[in-house]
Amino acid sequence: MKPPSKSRGFQRCLHMRKQRDVEGQQCELPVLIERQQWKLWLAGVMLAVGGAGLLMPDGIGRTLDAPGVAVQFGAMVLCFVSLGWAANAVRCKHCGLRIVMFAISCQSVGQWLHWLLTVKRCPKCGSDHARRQP
């Protein structure tokens, strides 16, 4: 007799259990961007401030005694500057590859951030920065 095949639901459940096990572990940044994480945090804070300015321009405008349109324009500029700065500031220490720019331009829309936070080696020179060699 042929053994019963595992159902799709069972495999999905098994996959989710593996995901939970991975998520339960303490998250650490890969060695490639380890000492540059402050740049990503700063860009994230700047994006959050810019996002608040885009969502609540009139309320912030009243607080700052500025028109809402000016607050919205300033927030837009802040968002573009923070993304541009992050794209150029986080680099491989060996070959100078702009890692954030590479992730945004070469990975798919839904995968670039995951790739950026899990990459272990530079895609250009192969360095992992732990050995200090490509």
N, C-alpha and C positions, 0 to 999 in steps of 0.2 A: 504494500500500500504506500501511496505517496503521502508524505507528511504535509499537514496543512500549511499553506504559505502565510506569512505574517501579513496582517492587514496594513493598509495605508495609515489608518488611525494609530496603530501600534507604533509604526515607524516614526510618525510625527511626534508621538508622545516621547519616544526614546530620544529624538532629536532635541525636544524641548527640555528634557531632563539633563542632557549634556550641556545645553545652553545655561541652565540654572547652575550647574556645577561650575562652569567657567565664570559666570557672573558672581558667584559666591566667593571666589578667590579675590584677594586684594589686588586692585588694579595698580599697575606701575607703568610709567612711560617707557617706551623702548629707548635703548641707549643712543639711538641716532638723534633724538631731539631732547635728551635728558636735561642738559644744561641750558636749553633754550625754552623751557616750558614757561618761563616768566613772560616771554614775548607772546606766546599764545594766550596766556591769561590776560595780559594787557589789551590785546586785540579783542578778546571776548568782552571785557569790561567796556571798551570803547564802543563796540557794537551794541551792547545792552543800553548804554546811555543814548546812542543814536537812535535805537529802536524806540526808546521811551519818548524821545523828541518827535519821532514820526507819528507815534500813536496819540500823544497828548500835547499837540503844539499850542493850543489855546491856554490850557492850564499852566504850562511852563512859561508861556509868554506873559501871562498875568503876573506870575511870580517874579520874572526877570524884567518886567515892564518893557516888553518887546512885542511886536506884532507876531501872530501865530505863523504867518508865512515865513518870516525871518527865522523863527525857531525850526520850522520844518526844513528849510533850505540848509541851515547849519547842521541839522541832524543828518541830512542826506550826505553832506560833505564829510562829516565825521565818519559815517559808515564806509564811504568809499576810501577815505584815507586809512582807516584801520585795516580794511581788507588789503589794500595795496601795500601797506607797511608790513603786515604779517606775511604776505606773499613774497616779499623781498628780504625780510629780516631773518627768517629761519633757513639756515643754509647748512650744507654738509661742510664739515671743517677741513676735509681733505681736498675735495674737488670744487667746492663752491656752488654745487647744485642747489637751486632754490627749491626746497622740499615742498613747501605749501603750494607754490605755483605748479610744481610737477604733479602733485596730487590732484589739484583742481583741474588741470588741463588734460591729464592722461588717464585719470580714473573716471568711472561712470558717475552720474549725478548722485546716486544713492550710496556710492561706495567710497568716495574720496576721503571723507572724514574718518571712516573706519580704517581705511588704508593708512592714513597719516598717523593715527594713534597706535597702529600695530606694526608698522614697518620696522624691521630690525637692521637691514643693510641698505646702504645707498644704492639706488638703482643704476647710477652712472658708474661709480668707481668700485662698488662692492664693499666698501668699508663699513664696519659695524661700530667703530669708535671705541670699542673695548680693547681691541688689539692695537689700535692706533695705526693700522696699516690697511690699505685696500686689499 
